Amino acid sequence: MFETYGALCRPDGTFSTSAVGGKAVKGEPAVLPLPDGQGTIVADFNAVIGPQERDHAWLAPTGTKAVTLVRRGAPRVVQLP
């Protein structure tokens, strides 16, 4: 089994803390909740994500319960923790 991890850095580029996102599953987007209510990163290569249709990744604001991801023209709603 693979896990999703993130390394958070300060604005000056130095390491701040790490975040654990849980199980990584092939074909599923990576979902990484950030600590201290900073939101949730949703990432999926070759997809557009979120209301701004960001390429590959989007930072969902705190309180976001679901996000739309479009891969190869097919929209999909992803539930967030």
Beta strands, then each sheet from edge to edge (+ up, - down):
strand 1: 2-9
strand 2: 15-24
strand 3: 30-33
strand 4: 40-49
strand 5: 54-60
strand 6: 66-71
strand 7: 74-79
sheet 1: 1+ 2-
sheet 2: 3+ 4- 5+
sheet 3: 3+ 4- 6+ 7-
end
